Amino acid sequence: MSRPSRLGAALTAASTPLPEEIWDELESHVPAAEHWLEPPAE
């Protein structure tokens, strides 16, 4: 929080329900694992 006065807006945003469809939409923007995960330790 940059200012205490922002707490109310942050709590409101955090309690806003998300539609189920959002997860599929977000998943479509995640790069393939080989592009962002570290290789397994040997």
N, CA, C and O atoms as a Tripos MOL2 file, in Angstrom:
@<TRIPOS>MOLECULE
protein
  168   167    42     0     0
PROTEIN
NO_CHARGES

@<TRIPOS>ATOM
      1 N           0.8320   -1.1760    0.0000 N.3       1 MET1
      2 CA          0.0000    0.0000    0.0000 C.3       1 MET1
      3 C           0.8780    1.2400    0.0000 C.2       1 MET1
      4 O           1.7650    1.3920    0.8400 O.2       1 MET1
      5 N           0.6240    2.0960   -0.9250 N.am      2 SER2
      6 CA          1.3780    3.3450   -0.9630 C.3       2 SER2
      7 C           0.7960    4.3880   -0.0100 C.2       2 SER2
      8 O           1.5060    5.2750    0.4620 O.2       2 SER2
      9 N          -0.4980    4.2720    0.2650 N.am      3 ARG3
     10 CA         -1.1570    5.1990    1.1920 C.3       3 ARG3
     11 C          -2.2870    4.4660    1.9070 C.2       3 ARG3
     12 O          -2.9800    3.6540    1.2940 O.2       3 ARG3
     13 N          -2.4780    4.7410    3.1850 N.am      4 PRO4
     14 CA         -3.5950    4.1150    3.9030 C.3       4 PRO4
     15 C          -4.9560    4.3990    3.2560 C.2       4 PRO4
     16 O          -5.8730    3.5850    3.3620 O.2       4 PRO4
     17 N          -5.0840    5.5220    2.6040 N.am      5 SER5
     18 CA         -6.3660    5.8760    1.9830 C.3       5 SER5
     19 C          -6.7390    4.9420    0.8340 C.2       5 SER5
     20 O          -7.8860    4.9450    0.3860 O.2       5 SER5
     21 N          -5.7950    4.1520    0.3570 N.am      6 ARG6
     22 CA         -6.0660    3.2340   -0.7460 C.3       6 ARG6
     23 C          -6.6030    1.8870   -0.2700 C.2       6 ARG6
     24 O          -7.0020    1.0600   -1.0910 O.2       6 ARG6
     25 N          -6.6210    1.6550    1.0290 N.am      7 LEU7
     26 CA         -7.0400    0.3670    1.5710 C.3       7 LEU7
     27 C          -8.4670    0.0070    1.1650 C.2       7 LEU7
     28 O          -8.7220   -1.1290    0.7660 O.2       7 LEU7
     29 N          -9.3810    0.9340    1.2570 N.am      8 GLY8
     30 CA        -10.7770    0.6600    0.8980 C.3       8 GLY8
     31 C         -10.9230    0.1790   -0.5340 C.2       8 GLY8
     32 O         -11.6280   -0.7960   -0.7930 O.2       8 GLY8
     33 N         -10.2700    0.8480   -1.4560 N.am      9 ALA9
     34 CA        -10.3450    0.4490   -2.8640 C.3       9 ALA9
     35 C          -9.7020   -0.9150   -3.0810 C.2       9 ALA9
     36 O         -10.1960   -1.7140   -3.8760 O.2       9 ALA9
     37 N          -8.6110   -1.1850   -2.3840 N.am     10 ALA10
     38 CA         -7.9430   -2.4840   -2.5220 C.3      10 ALA10
     39 C          -8.8290   -3.6100   -1.9970 C.2      10 ALA10
     40 O          -8.8990   -4.6760   -2.6080 O.2      10 ALA10
     41 N          -9.5020   -3.3840   -0.8760 N.am     11 LEU11
     42 CA        -10.4000   -4.4020   -0.3240 C.3      11 LEU11
     43 C         -11.5960   -4.6370   -1.2370 C.2      11 LEU11
     44 O         -12.0330   -5.7750   -1.4090 O.2      11 LEU11
     45 N         -12.1160   -3.5850   -1.8130 N.am     12 THR12
     46 CA        -13.2280   -3.7290   -2.7540 C.3      12 THR12
     47 C         -12.7920   -4.5390   -3.9700 C.2      12 THR12
     48 O         -13.5030   -5.4490   -4.3970 O.2      12 THR12
     49 N         -11.6440   -4.2180   -4.5220 N.am     13 ALA13
     50 CA        -11.1430   -4.9520   -5.6840 C.3      13 ALA13
     51 C         -10.8880   -6.4130   -5.3460 C.2      13 ALA13
     52 O         -11.1780   -7.2940   -6.1560 O.2      13 ALA13
     53 N         -10.3520   -6.6790   -4.1710 N.am     14 ALA14
     54 CA        -10.0300   -8.0490   -3.7800 C.3      14 ALA14
     55 C         -11.2780   -8.8880   -3.5420 C.2      14 ALA14
     56 O         -11.2250  -10.1120   -3.6600 O.2      14 ALA14
     57 N         -12.3870   -8.2610   -3.2140 N.am     15 SER15
     58 CA        -13.6070   -9.0170   -2.9330 C.3      15 SER15
     59 C         -14.5470   -9.0990   -4.1340 C.2      15 SER15
     60 O         -15.6250   -9.6850   -4.0340 O.2      15 SER15
     61 N         -14.1550   -8.5260   -5.2550 N.am     16 THR16
     62 CA        -14.9800   -8.5800   -6.4590 C.3      16 THR16
     63 C         -14.8770   -9.9680   -7.0760 C.2      16 THR16
     64 O         -13.7740  -10.4280   -7.3710 O.2      16 THR16
     65 N         -16.0090  -10.6460   -7.2790 N.am     17 PRO17
     66 CA        -15.9570  -11.9870   -7.8710 C.3      17 PRO17
     67 C         -15.4530  -11.9320   -9.3160 C.2      17 PRO17
     68 O         -15.7540  -10.9960  -10.0570 O.2      17 PRO17
     69 N         -14.6960  -12.9330   -9.6930 N.am     18 LEU18
     70 CA        -14.2100  -13.0540  -11.0650 C.3      18 LEU18
     71 C         -15.0580  -14.0880  -11.7960 C.2      18 LEU18
     72 O         -15.3980  -15.1210  -11.2200 O.2      18 LEU18
     73 N         -15.4020  -13.8290  -13.0490 N.am     19 PRO19
     74 CA        -16.1540  -14.8360  -13.7940 C.3      19 PRO19
     75 C         -15.2660  -16.0530  -14.0660 C.2      19 PRO19
     76 O         -14.0560  -15.9110  -14.2460 O.2      19 PRO19
     77 N         -15.8550  -17.2270  -14.0960 N.am     20 GLU20
     78 CA        -15.0900  -18.4580  -14.3170 C.3      20 GLU20
     79 C         -14.3170  -18.4230  -15.6390 C.2      20 GLU20
     80 O         -13.2330  -18.9970  -15.7370 O.2      20 GLU20
     81 N         -14.8650  -17.7570  -16.6470 N.am     21 GLU21
     82 CA        -14.2190  -17.7180  -17.9670 C.3      21 GLU21
     83 C         -12.8580  -17.0310  -17.9350 C.2      21 GLU21
     84 O         -12.0410  -17.2340  -18.8330 O.2      21 GLU21
     85 N         -12.6100  -16.2270  -16.9160 N.am     22 ILE22
     86 CA        -11.3420  -15.4880  -16.8570 C.3      22 ILE22
     87 C         -10.1430  -16.4190  -16.8060 C.2      22 ILE22
     88 O          -9.0860  -16.1010  -17.3520 O.2      22 ILE22
     89 N         -10.2970  -17.5820  -16.1480 N.am     23 TRP23
     90 CA         -9.1620  -18.4840  -15.9780 C.3      23 TRP23
     91 C          -8.7120  -19.0670  -17.3080 C.2      23 TRP23
     92 O          -7.5110  -19.1890  -17.5460 O.2      23 TRP23
     93 N          -9.6520  -19.4320  -18.1850 N.am     24 ASP24
     94 CA         -9.2760  -19.9310  -19.5090 C.3      24 ASP24
     95 C          -8.6090  -18.8310  -20.3260 C.2      24 ASP24
     96 O          -7.6300  -19.0750  -21.0310 O.2      24 ASP24
     97 N          -9.1440  -17.6280  -20.2250 N.am     25 GLU25
     98 CA         -8.5530  -16.4980  -20.9500 C.3      25 GLU25
     99 C          -7.1260  -16.2330  -20.4760 C.2      25 GLU25
    100 O          -6.2240  -16.0480  -21.2930 O.2      25 GLU25
    101 N          -6.9240  -16.2150  -19.1780 N.am     26 LEU26
    102 CA         -5.5800  -15.9790  -18.6400 C.3      26 LEU26
    103 C          -4.6270  -17.1130  -19.0090 C.2      26 LEU26
    104 O          -3.4720  -16.8700  -19.3560 O.2      26 LEU26
    105 N          -5.1100  -18.3380  -18.9350 N.am     27 GLU27
    106 CA         -4.2780  -19.5000  -19.2680 C.3      27 GLU27
    107 C          -3.7740  -19.4190  -20.7100 C.2      27 GLU27
    108 O          -2.6670  -19.8690  -21.0070 O.2      27 GLU27
    109 N          -4.5700  -18.8570  -21.5920 N.am     28 SER28
    110 CA         -4.1650  -18.7590  -22.9980 C.3      28 SER28
    111 C          -2.9950  -17.7930  -23.1930 C.2      28 SER28
    112 O          -2.3750  -17.7870  -24.2570 O.2      28 SER28
    113 N          -2.6880  -16.9860  -22.1950 N.am     29 HIS29
    114 CA         -1.5880  -16.0200  -22.2990 C.3      29 HIS29
    115 C          -0.3080  -16.4680  -21.5840 C.2      29 HIS29
    116 O           0.6990  -15.7600  -21.6070 O.2      29 HIS29
    117 N          -0.3500  -17.6310  -20.9560 N.am     30 VAL30
    118 CA          0.8270  -18.1380  -20.2410 C.3      30 VAL30
    119 C           1.7540  -18.8090  -21.2470 C.2      30 VAL30
    120 O           1.2970  -19.6520  -22.0190 O.2      30 VAL30
    121 N           3.0310  -18.4680  -21.2640 N.am     31 PRO31
    122 CA          3.9550  -19.1230  -22.1970 C.3      31 PRO31
    123 C           4.1700  -20.5830  -21.8040 C.2      31 PRO31
    124 O           3.9220  -20.9740  -20.6630 O.2      31 PRO31
    125 N           4.6260  -21.3650  -22.7460 N.am     32 ALA32
    126 CA          4.9220  -22.7760  -22.4830 C.3      32 ALA32
    127 C           5.9750  -22.8770  -21.3770 C.2      32 ALA32
    128 O           6.8520  -22.0220  -21.2580 O.2      32 ALA32
    129 N           5.8730  -23.9310  -20.5750 N.am     33 ALA33
    130 CA          6.7420  -24.1010  -19.4060 C.3      33 ALA33
    131 C           8.2280  -24.0480  -19.7630 C.2      33 ALA33
    132 O           9.0290  -23.5320  -18.9840 O.2      33 ALA33
    133 N           8.5990  -24.5660  -20.9100 N.am     34 GLU34
    134 CA         10.0280  -24.5670  -21.2530 C.3      34 GLU34
    135 C          10.5850  -23.1600  -21.4690 C.2      34 GLU34
    136 O          11.8000  -22.9700  -21.5070 O.2      34 GLU34
    137 N           9.7110  -22.1920  -21.6070 N.am     35 HIS35
    138 CA         10.1600  -20.8100  -21.7960 C.3      35 HIS35
    139 C          10.3050  -20.0360  -20.5000 C.2      35 HIS35
    140 O          10.8550  -18.9340  -20.4950 O.2      35 HIS35
    141 N           9.8160  -20.6000  -19.3910 N.am     36 TRP36
    142 CA          9.9190  -19.8360  -18.1410 C.3      36 TRP36
    143 C          10.3110  -20.6580  -16.9300 C.2      36 TRP36
    144 O          10.6060  -20.0810  -15.8840 O.2      36 TRP36
    145 N          10.3270  -21.9650  -17.0220 N.am     37 LEU37
    146 CA         10.7490  -22.7820  -15.8890 C.3      37 LEU37
    147 C          12.2250  -23.1210  -15.9970 C.2      37 LEU37
    148 O          12.7480  -23.3000  -17.0970 O.2      37 LEU37
    149 N          12.8850  -23.2060  -14.8770 N.am     38 GLU38
    150 CA         14.2840  -23.6310  -14.8410 C.3      38 GLU38
    151 C          14.3450  -25.1150  -15.1940 C.2      38 GLU38
    152 O          13.4230  -25.8610  -14.8630 O.2      38 GLU38
    153 N          15.4020  -25.5520  -15.8510 N.am     39 PRO39
    154 CA         15.5190  -26.9880  -16.1240 C.3      39 PRO39
    155 C          15.6720  -27.7590  -14.8140 C.2      39 PRO39
    156 O          16.1780  -27.2180  -13.8310 O.2      39 PRO39
    157 N          15.2380  -29.0110  -14.7970 N.am     40 PRO40
    158 CA         15.3680  -29.8050  -13.5680 C.3      40 PRO40
    159 C          16.8280  -29.9460  -13.1470 C.2      40 PRO40
    160 O          17.7250  -30.0080  -13.9870 O.2      40 PRO40
    161 N          17.0500  -29.9950  -11.8420 N.am     41 ALA41
    162 CA         18.4110  -30.2030  -11.3260 C.3      41 ALA41
    163 C          18.8560  -31.6230  -11.6500 C.2      41 ALA41
    164 O          18.0520  -32.5550  -11.6430 O.2      41 ALA41
    165 N          20.1150  -31.7720  -11.9270 N.am     42 GLU42
    166 CA         20.6270  -33.1080  -12.2610 C.3      42 GLU42
    167 C          21.1950  -33.7930  -11.0620 C.2      42 GLU42
    168 O          21.6680  -34.9240  -11.1630 O.2      42 GLU42
@<TRIPOS>BOND
     1     1     2 1
     2     2     3 1
     3     3     4 2
     4     3     5 am
     5     5     6 1
     6     6     7 1
     7     7     8 2
     8     7     9 am
     9     9    10 1
    10    10    11 1
    11    11    12 2
    12    11    13 am
    13    13    14 1
    14    14    15 1
    15    15    16 2
    16    15    17 am
    17    17    18 1
    18    18    19 1
    19    19    20 2
    20    19    21 am
    21    21    22 1
    22    22    23 1
    23    23    24 2
    24    23    25 am
    25    25    26 1
    26    26    27 1
    27    27    28 2
    28    27    29 am
    29    29    30 1
    30    30    31 1
    31    31    32 2
    32    31    33 am
    33    33    34 1
    34    34    35 1
    35    35    36 2
    36    35    37 am
    37    37    38 1
    38    38    39 1
    39    39    40 2
    40    39    41 am
    41    41    42 1
    42    42    43 1
    43    43    44 2
    44    43    45 am
    45    45    46 1
    46    46    47 1
    47    47    48 2
    48    47    49 am
    49    49    50 1
    50    50    51 1
    51    51    52 2
    52    51    53 am
    53    53    54 1
    54    54    55 1
    55    55    56 2
    56    55    57 am
    57    57    58 1
    58    58    59 1
    59    59    60 2
    60    59    61 am
    61    61    62 1
    62    62    63 1
    63    63    64 2
    64    63    65 am
    65    65    66 1
    66    66    67 1
    67    67    68 2
    68    67    69 am
    69    69    70 1
    70    70    71 1
    71    71    72 2
    72    71    73 am
    73    73    74 1
    74    74    75 1
    75    75    76 2
    76    75    77 am
    77    77    78 1
    78    78    79 1
    79    79    80 2
    80    79    81 am
    81    81    82 1
    82    82    83 1
    83    83    84 2
    84    83    85 am
    85    85    86 1
    86    86    87 1
    87    87    88 2
    88    87    89 am
    89    89    90 1
    90    90    91 1
    91    91    92 2
    92    91    93 am
    93    93    94 1
    94    94    95 1
    95    95    96 2
    96    95    97 am
    97    97    98 1
    98    98    99 1
    99    99   100 2
   100    99   101 am
   101   101   102 1
   102   102   103 1
   103   103   104 2
   104   103   105 am
   105   105   106 1
   106   106   107 1
   107   107   108 2
   108   107   109 am
   109   109   110 1
   110   110   111 1
   111   111   112 2
   112   111   113 am
   113   113   114 1
   114   114   115 1
   115   115   116 2
   116   115   117 am
   117   117   118 1
   118   118   119 1
   119   119   120 2
   120   119   121 am
   121   121   122 1
   122   122   123 1
   123   123   124 2
   124   123   125 am
   125   125   126 1
   126   126   127 1
   127   127   128 2
   128   127   129 am
   129   129   130 1
   130   130   131 1
   131   131   132 2
   132   131   133 am
   133   133   134 1
   134   134   135 1
   135   135   136 2
   136   135   137 am
   137   137   138 1
   138   138   139 1
   139   139   140 2
   140   139   141 am
   141   141   142 1
   142   142   143 1
   143   143   144 2
   144   143   145 am
   145   145   146 1
   146   146   147 1
   147   147   148 2
   148   147   149 am
   149   149   150 1
   150   150   151 1
   151   151   152 2
   152   151   153 am
   153   153   154 1
   154   154   155 1
   155   155   156 2
   156   155   157 am
   157   157   158 1
   158   158   159 1
   159   159   160 2
   160   159   161 am
   161   161   162 1
   162   162   163 1
   163   163   164 2
   164   163   165 am
   165   165   166 1
   166   166   167 1
   167   167   168 2
@<TRIPOS>SUBSTRUCTURE
     1 MET1         2 RESIDUE 1 A MET
     2 SER2         6 RESIDUE 1 A SER
     3 ARG3        10 RESIDUE 1 A ARG
     4 PRO4        14 RESIDUE 1 A PRO
     5 SER5        18 RESIDUE 1 A SER
     6 ARG6        22 RESIDUE 1 A ARG
     7 LEU7        26 RESIDUE 1 A LEU
     8 GLY8        30 RESIDUE 1 A GLY
     9 ALA9        34 RESIDUE 1 A ALA
    10 ALA10       38 RESIDUE 1 A ALA
    11 LEU11       42 RESIDUE 1 A LEU
    12 THR12       46 RESIDUE 1 A THR
    13 ALA13       50 RESIDUE 1 A ALA
    14 ALA14       54 RESIDUE 1 A ALA
    15 SER15       58 RESIDUE 1 A SER
    16 THR16       62 RESIDUE 1 A THR
    17 PRO17       66 RESIDUE 1 A PRO
    18 LEU18       70 RESIDUE 1 A LEU
    19 PRO19       74 RESIDUE 1 A PRO
    20 GLU20       78 RESIDUE 1 A GLU
    21 GLU21       82 RESIDUE 1 A GLU
    22 ILE22       86 RESIDUE 1 A ILE
    23 TRP23       90 RESIDUE 1 A TRP
    24 ASP24       94 RESIDUE 1 A ASP
    25 GLU25       98 RESIDUE 1 A GLU
    26 LEU26      102 RESIDUE 1 A LEU
    27 GLU27      106 RESIDUE 1 A GLU
    28 SER28      110 RESIDUE 1 A SER
    29 HIS29      114 RESIDUE 1 A HIS
    30 VAL30      118 RESIDUE 1 A VAL
    31 PRO31      122 RESIDUE 1 A PRO
    32 ALA32      126 RESIDUE 1 A ALA
    33 ALA33      130 RESIDUE 1 A ALA
    34 GLU34      134 RESIDUE 1 A GLU
    35 HIS35      138 RESIDUE 1 A HIS
    36 TRP36      142 RESIDUE 1 A TRP
    37 LEU37      146 RESIDUE 1 A LEU
    38 GLU38      150 RESIDUE 1 A GLU
    39 PRO39      154 RESIDUE 1 A PRO
    40 PRO40      158 RESIDUE 1 A PRO
    41 ALA41      162 RESIDUE 1 A ALA
    42 GLU42      166 RESIDUE 1 A GLU
